Amino acid sequence: MARSPDSVPGGLSAFIIARDEERDLPGALASLGGLADEVVVLLAEDSKDLTGDLARQAGARVAVRKFDDYARHKGAALAMATREWALSIDADERVTPELRDEILRVLKSSGPLPAGFGIPFAVHFMGRRLRFGGLGKERHLRLFRRTLGRFTGGALHEGIVVDGPVARLSGLMEHYPYHDLSDYLGKLDRYTTLAARKRFEAGQRFRFWHHLILPVEFLVRVVVRLGILDGGPGLVWAGLAAFHSWLKYVKLGGLEREERRT
């Protein structure tokens, strides 16, 4: 990718991990225009679509690696970056023009800078931005000095930690996690299986009261966290999120039964 004329001192590397993301990746790459000096795409070796070809056509540097878990895979992508600043972005996310301009302005400013920046996220579902139900204040550390950051976590819910202070940006990262209900349900089985395995390996076990998670979480998201104000999409999201939480504990119980049979 050609160097941006507005490049920040030391440059900025954006990196993405991807598997079968030909539908989403072009939008993520386009949103990095005018911001990233280089874009790294680390492709899972079992990816079967045109993700890699589309990334190369957009000027990204593409590598292939066997996927083991999210933290290690993203850590491997980070290791490929070469600029002073690094930005982690997923294929279903978009850097808004406001966020791009803010990053350029802040990183080009004089004076000391922190080790990283937290970025607010706007989650979209069923054609609407969800502002309530626990999603309106979502923020993640995604921009950081490359040599001061690393990934922690594992199979699921990986995160970035940095050696130094973290500041906040106000520009939004747009997130489109699911195209429709079919897309959500298609990912549900994989994500809940990973979550159950992670809990099982951490020593957690299923308890009968976990069955109450589904109705309790739904009510909390809809009433306490005002998800009802997001209309139909908010209610659907609350129901699916509650079902997701319940299902991972049901699968945790399944892992326990398998252990007893062996």
C-alpha positions as a Markdown table, in Angstrom:
| # | Residue | x | y | z |
|---|---|---|---|---|
| 1 | Met | 0.0 | 0.0 | 0.0 |
| 2 | Ala | 1.3 | 3.4 | -1.0 |
| 3 | Arg | 2.5 | 5.7 | 1.8 |
| 4 | Ser | -0.2 | 8.2 | 2.8 |
| 5 | Pro | 0.8 | 11.8 | 2.2 |
| 6 | Asp | -0.6 | 12.5 | 5.6 |
| 7 | Ser | 1.4 | 9.7 | 7.3 |
| 8 | Val | 2.1 | 10.0 | 11.0 |
| 9 | Pro | 5.7 | 10.1 | 12.2 |
| 10 | Gly | 7.0 | 6.5 | 12.3 |
| 11 | Gly | 4.1 | 5.4 | 10.1 |
| 12 | Leu | 1.1 | 3.2 | 10.9 |
| 13 | Ser | 0.5 | -0.5 | 10.2 |
| 14 | Ala | -3.0 | -1.9 | 10.1 |
| 15 | Phe | -3.4 | -5.6 | 10.4 |
| 16 | Ile | -6.3 | -8.0 | 9.9 |
| 17 | Ile | -6.8 | -11.7 | 10.4 |
| 18 | Ala | -9.2 | -13.3 | 8.0 |
| 19 | Arg | -10.8 | -16.6 | 6.9 |
| 20 | Asp | -13.4 | -16.6 | 4.1 |
| 21 | Glu | -14.0 | -12.8 | 4.4 |
| 22 | Glu | -14.4 | -11.9 | 0.7 |
| 23 | Arg | -17.7 | -10.3 | 1.5 |
| 24 | Asp | -16.5 | -8.0 | 4.3 |
| 25 | Leu | -12.8 | -7.5 | 3.7 |
| 26 | Pro | -12.9 | -5.0 | 0.8 |
| 27 | Gly | -14.9 | -2.5 | 3.0 |
| 28 | Ala | -12.4 | -2.8 | 5.8 |
| 29 | Leu | -9.5 | -2.2 | 3.5 |
| 30 | Ala | -11.2 | 0.7 | 1.8 |
| 31 | Ser | -11.7 | 2.4 | 5.1 |
| 32 | Leu | -8.0 | 2.3 | 5.8 |
| 33 | Gly | -7.2 | 4.5 | 2.8 |
| 34 | Gly | -5.4 | 7.7 | 3.7 |
| 35 | Leu | -4.5 | 6.3 | 7.1 |
| 36 | Ala | -2.3 | 3.2 | 7.0 |
| 37 | Asp | 1.1 | 3.1 | 5.4 |
| 38 | Glu | 1.0 | -0.6 | 5.2 |
| 39 | Val | -1.8 | -3.2 | 5.6 |
| 40 | Val | -1.1 | -6.8 | 6.7 |
| 41 | Val | -3.6 | -9.5 | 6.1 |
| 42 | Leu | -2.9 | -12.9 | 7.8 |
| 43 | Leu | -5.0 | -15.5 | 6.2 |
| 44 | Ala | -6.0 | -18.8 | 7.9 |
| 45 | Glu | -4.7 | -21.6 | 5.8 |
| 46 | Asp | -8.1 | -23.3 | 5.6 |
| 47 | Ser | -9.7 | -20.2 | 4.0 |
| 48 | Lys | -11.4 | -21.2 | 0.8 |
| 49 | Asp | -12.7 | -18.1 | -0.9 |
| 50 | Leu | -11.1 | -15.1 | -2.7 |
| 51 | Thr | -10.1 | -13.3 | 0.5 |
| 52 | Gly | -6.3 | -13.5 | -0.2 |
| 53 | Asp | -6.7 | -12.4 | -3.8 |
| 54 | Leu | -8.8 | -9.4 | -2.9 |
| 55 | Ala | -6.3 | -8.3 | -0.2 |
| 56 | Arg | -3.4 | -8.5 | -2.6 |
| 57 | Gln | -5.4 | -6.5 | -5.3 |
| 58 | Ala | -5.9 | -3.8 | -2.6 |
| 59 | Gly | -2.2 | -3.6 | -2.0 |
| 60 | Ala | -2.1 | -5.5 | 1.3 |
| 61 | Arg | 0.8 | -7.8 | 2.3 |
| 62 | Val | -0.7 | -11.3 | 2.7 |
| 63 | Ala | 0.6 | -14.3 | 4.6 |
| 64 | Val | -0.9 | -17.6 | 5.4 |
| 65 | Arg | -0.8 | -19.4 | 8.8 |
| 66 | Lys | -2.6 | -22.3 | 10.4 |
| 67 | Phe | -5.2 | -20.9 | 12.8 |
| 68 | Asp | -4.7 | -22.0 | 16.4 |
| 69 | Asp | -6.5 | -19.4 | 18.6 |
| 70 | Tyr | -7.4 | -15.7 | 18.2 |
| 71 | Ala | -4.7 | -14.3 | 20.5 |
| 72 | Arg | -1.8 | -16.2 | 18.9 |
| 73 | His | -3.1 | -15.6 | 15.3 |
| 74 | Lys | -3.5 | -11.8 | 15.9 |
| 75 | Gly | -0.1 | -11.8 | 17.6 |
| 76 | Ala | 1.4 | -13.4 | 14.5 |
| 77 | Ala | -0.2 | -10.7 | 12.3 |
| 78 | Leu | 1.1 | -8.0 | 14.6 |
| 79 | Ala | 4.6 | -9.5 | 14.3 |
| 80 | Met | 4.4 | -8.9 | 10.5 |
| 81 | Ala | 3.9 | -5.2 | 11.0 |
| 82 | Thr | 6.8 | -2.8 | 10.6 |
| 83 | Arg | 5.7 | 0.7 | 11.4 |
| 84 | Glu | 5.8 | 2.5 | 14.8 |
| 85 | Trp | 2.0 | 2.5 | 15.3 |
| 86 | Ala | -0.3 | -0.5 | 14.9 |
| 87 | Leu | -4.0 | -0.6 | 14.3 |
| 88 | Ser | -5.9 | -3.9 | 14.8 |
| 89 | Ile | -9.1 | -4.1 | 12.7 |
| 90 | Asp | -11.4 | -7.0 | 11.8 |
| 91 | Ala | -12.9 | -7.6 | 8.4 |
| 92 | Asp | -16.3 | -6.6 | 9.6 |
| 93 | Glu | -15.2 | -3.3 | 11.0 |
| 94 | Arg | -14.8 | 0.1 | 9.3 |
| 95 | Val | -12.7 | 3.1 | 10.2 |
| 96 | Thr | -15.0 | 6.1 | 9.9 |
| 97 | Pro | -13.6 | 9.3 | 8.3 |
| 98 | Glu | -13.9 | 11.0 | 11.7 |
| 99 | Leu | -11.8 | 8.4 | 13.4 |
| 100 | Arg | -9.2 | 8.5 | 10.6 |
| 101 | Asp | -8.9 | 12.2 | 10.8 |
| 102 | Glu | -8.6 | 12.1 | 14.6 |
| 103 | Ile | -5.9 | 9.4 | 14.5 |
| 104 | Leu | -3.9 | 11.4 | 12.0 |
| 105 | Arg | -4.3 | 14.6 | 14.0 |
| 106 | Val | -3.4 | 13.1 | 17.4 |
| 107 | Leu | -0.4 | 11.1 | 16.2 |
| 108 | Lys | 1.0 | 14.1 | 14.4 |
| 109 | Ser | 0.6 | 16.4 | 17.3 |
| 110 | Ser | 3.6 | 17.6 | 19.3 |
| 111 | Gly | 4.3 | 16.4 | 22.8 |
| 112 | Pro | 4.3 | 13.0 | 24.5 |
| 113 | Leu | 1.9 | 10.3 | 23.4 |
| 114 | Pro | 0.5 | 7.4 | 25.3 |
| 115 | Ala | 1.2 | 3.7 | 24.6 |
| 116 | Gly | -2.2 | 3.1 | 23.2 |
| 117 | Phe | -5.7 | 4.4 | 22.5 |
| 118 | Gly | -9.2 | 3.1 | 23.2 |
| 119 | Ile | -11.7 | 3.5 | 20.4 |
| 120 | Pro | -15.5 | 3.6 | 20.7 |
| 121 | Phe | -17.4 | 1.1 | 18.7 |
| 122 | Ala | -20.8 | 1.5 | 17.0 |
| 123 | Val | -22.4 | -1.9 | 16.6 |
| 124 | His | -24.9 | -2.3 | 13.7 |
| 125 | Phe | -27.5 | -5.1 | 13.5 |
| 126 | Met | -30.5 | -5.6 | 11.2 |
| 127 | Gly | -29.9 | -2.3 | 9.6 |
| 128 | Arg | -29.8 | -0.3 | 12.8 |
| 129 | Arg | -27.1 | 1.0 | 15.1 |
| 130 | Leu | -27.6 | -0.4 | 18.6 |
| 131 | Arg | -27.2 | 2.3 | 21.2 |
| 132 | Phe | -28.6 | 0.4 | 24.2 |
| 133 | Gly | -28.8 | -3.1 | 25.6 |
| 134 | Gly | -25.2 | -2.9 | 26.8 |
| 135 | Leu | -23.7 | -1.9 | 23.5 |
| 136 | Gly | -23.8 | 1.9 | 23.4 |
| 137 | Lys | -20.6 | 2.4 | 25.3 |
| 138 | Glu | -18.5 | -0.4 | 23.8 |
| 139 | Arg | -14.8 | 0.6 | 23.6 |
| 140 | His | -11.7 | -1.4 | 22.7 |
| 141 | Leu | -7.9 | -0.7 | 22.7 |
| 142 | Arg | -7.0 | -1.1 | 19.0 |
| 143 | Leu | -4.4 | 1.6 | 18.3 |
| 144 | Phe | -1.0 | 1.3 | 20.0 |
| 145 | Arg | 2.7 | 1.6 | 19.7 |
| 146 | Arg | 3.7 | -1.6 | 18.0 |
| 147 | Thr | 6.6 | -2.5 | 20.3 |
| 148 | Leu | 4.6 | -1.8 | 23.4 |
| 149 | Gly | 1.6 | -4.0 | 22.7 |
| 150 | Arg | 0.7 | -7.7 | 22.8 |
| 151 | Phe | -2.3 | -9.9 | 22.7 |
| 152 | Thr | -3.6 | -11.9 | 25.6 |
| 153 | Gly | -6.5 | -14.3 | 25.9 |
| 154 | Gly | -6.7 | -17.4 | 23.8 |
| 155 | Ala | -9.4 | -19.2 | 21.9 |
| 156 | Leu | -11.9 | -16.4 | 22.3 |
| 157 | His | -12.2 | -12.9 | 23.6 |
| 158 | Glu | -8.6 | -11.9 | 23.0 |
| 159 | Gly | -7.4 | -8.5 | 24.0 |
| 160 | Ile | -4.5 | -6.1 | 23.6 |
| 161 | Val | -2.5 | -4.9 | 26.6 |
| 162 | Val | 0.2 | -2.2 | 26.4 |
| 163 | Asp | 3.1 | -1.2 | 28.5 |
| 164 | Gly | 2.2 | 2.3 | 29.3 |
| 165 | Pro | -0.8 | 4.7 | 29.6 |
| 166 | Val | -3.9 | 4.5 | 27.4 |
| 167 | Ala | -5.9 | 7.5 | 26.2 |
| 168 | Arg | -9.3 | 7.7 | 24.6 |
| 169 | Leu | -10.3 | 8.7 | 21.1 |
| 170 | Ser | -13.8 | 9.9 | 20.2 |
| 171 | Gly | -14.1 | 8.9 | 16.5 |
| 172 | Leu | -16.1 | 5.8 | 15.9 |
| 173 | Met | -15.2 | 2.4 | 14.6 |
| 174 | Glu | -18.2 | 0.9 | 12.8 |
| 175 | His | -18.8 | -2.8 | 13.5 |
| 176 | Tyr | -21.1 | -5.0 | 11.4 |
| 177 | Pro | -20.8 | -8.3 | 13.1 |
| 178 | Tyr | -23.6 | -10.2 | 11.4 |
| 179 | His | -25.2 | -9.6 | 8.0 |
| 180 | Asp | -28.6 | -11.2 | 9.0 |
| 181 | Leu | -30.1 | -13.8 | 11.3 |
| 182 | Ser | -28.7 | -16.7 | 9.2 |
| 183 | Asp | -25.2 | -15.3 | 9.6 |
| 184 | Tyr | -25.6 | -15.0 | 13.4 |
| 185 | Leu | -26.9 | -18.5 | 13.7 |
| 186 | Gly | -24.2 | -19.8 | 11.5 |
| 187 | Lys | -21.5 | -18.4 | 13.8 |
| 188 | Leu | -23.4 | -19.2 | 17.0 |
| 189 | Asp | -22.4 | -22.9 | 17.2 |
| 190 | Arg | -18.7 | -22.2 | 16.7 |
| 191 | Tyr | -18.5 | -19.3 | 19.1 |
| 192 | Thr | -20.4 | -21.0 | 21.9 |
| 193 | Thr | -18.3 | -24.1 | 21.5 |
| 194 | Leu | -15.1 | -22.1 | 21.9 |
| 195 | Ala | -16.5 | -20.3 | 24.9 |
| 196 | Ala | -17.6 | -23.5 | 26.6 |
| 197 | Arg | -14.2 | -25.1 | 26.0 |
| 198 | Lys | -12.4 | -22.1 | 27.4 |
| 199 | Arg | -14.5 | -22.2 | 30.6 |
| 200 | Phe | -14.0 | -26.0 | 30.9 |
| 201 | Glu | -10.3 | -25.7 | 30.7 |
| 202 | Ala | -10.3 | -22.9 | 33.3 |
| 203 | Gly | -12.0 | -25.3 | 35.7 |
| 204 | Gln | -15.6 | -23.9 | 35.5 |
| 205 | Arg | -18.4 | -26.4 | 35.7 |
| 206 | Phe | -22.1 | -26.3 | 34.8 |
| 207 | Arg | -24.6 | -25.5 | 37.6 |
| 208 | Phe | -28.4 | -25.8 | 37.4 |
| 209 | Trp | -28.8 | -22.0 | 38.0 |
| 210 | His | -27.1 | -21.4 | 34.7 |
| 211 | His | -30.5 | -22.2 | 33.1 |
| 212 | Leu | -31.7 | -18.9 | 34.5 |
| 213 | Ile | -29.2 | -17.0 | 32.5 |
| 214 | Leu | -31.4 | -16.9 | 29.4 |
| 215 | Pro | -34.5 | -15.1 | 30.9 |
| 216 | Val | -32.4 | -13.0 | 33.3 |
| 217 | Glu | -30.0 | -11.7 | 30.7 |
| 218 | Phe | -32.8 | -11.0 | 28.2 |
| 219 | Leu | -34.7 | -8.9 | 30.8 |
| 220 | Val | -31.5 | -7.0 | 31.9 |
| 221 | Arg | -30.6 | -6.1 | 28.3 |
| 222 | Val | -34.2 | -5.1 | 27.4 |
| 223 | Val | -35.3 | -3.3 | 30.6 |
| 224 | Val | -32.3 | -2.4 | 32.8 |
| 225 | Arg | -30.1 | -1.5 | 29.9 |
| 226 | Leu | -32.9 | -0.1 | 27.8 |
| 227 | Gly | -32.5 | -2.3 | 24.8 |
| 228 | Ile | -36.2 | -1.8 | 24.0 |
| 229 | Leu | -35.3 | 1.7 | 22.8 |
| 230 | Asp | -33.4 | 0.1 | 19.9 |
| 231 | Gly | -36.8 | -1.2 | 18.6 |
| 232 | Gly | -37.1 | -4.6 | 16.9 |
| 233 | Pro | -33.4 | -5.1 | 16.3 |
| 234 | Gly | -32.6 | -4.4 | 19.9 |
| 235 | Leu | -35.1 | -6.9 | 21.1 |
| 236 | Val | -33.8 | -9.5 | 18.7 |
| 237 | Trp | -30.2 | -8.8 | 19.7 |
| 238 | Ala | -31.1 | -9.1 | 23.4 |
| 239 | Gly | -32.8 | -12.5 | 22.8 |
| 240 | Leu | -29.9 | -13.8 | 20.7 |
| 241 | Ala | -27.3 | -12.6 | 23.2 |
| 242 | Ala | -29.2 | -14.2 | 26.1 |
| 243 | Phe | -29.5 | -17.5 | 24.1 |
| 244 | His | -25.8 | -17.3 | 23.3 |
| 245 | Ser | -24.9 | -17.0 | 27.0 |
| 246 | Trp | -27.1 | -19.9 | 28.0 |
| 247 | Leu | -26.0 | -22.2 | 25.2 |
| 248 | Lys | -22.3 | -21.9 | 26.1 |
| 249 | Tyr | -23.1 | -23.2 | 29.6 |
| 250 | Val | -25.3 | -26.0 | 28.2 |
| 251 | Lys | -22.2 | -27.0 | 26.1 |
| 252 | Leu | -20.1 | -26.8 | 29.2 |
| 253 | Gly | -22.3 | -29.4 | 30.8 |
| 254 | Gly | -21.8 | -31.5 | 27.7 |
| 255 | Leu | -18.1 | -31.4 | 28.1 |
| 256 | Glu | -18.4 | -32.5 | 31.7 |
| 257 | Arg | -20.5 | -35.5 | 30.6 |
| 258 | Glu | -17.9 | -36.4 | 28.0 |
| 259 | Glu | -15.2 | -36.3 | 30.6 |
| 260 | Arg | -17.1 | -38.6 | 32.9 |
| 261 | Arg | -17.5 | -41.1 | 30.1 |
| 262 | Thr | -13.8 | -41.3 | 29.4 |
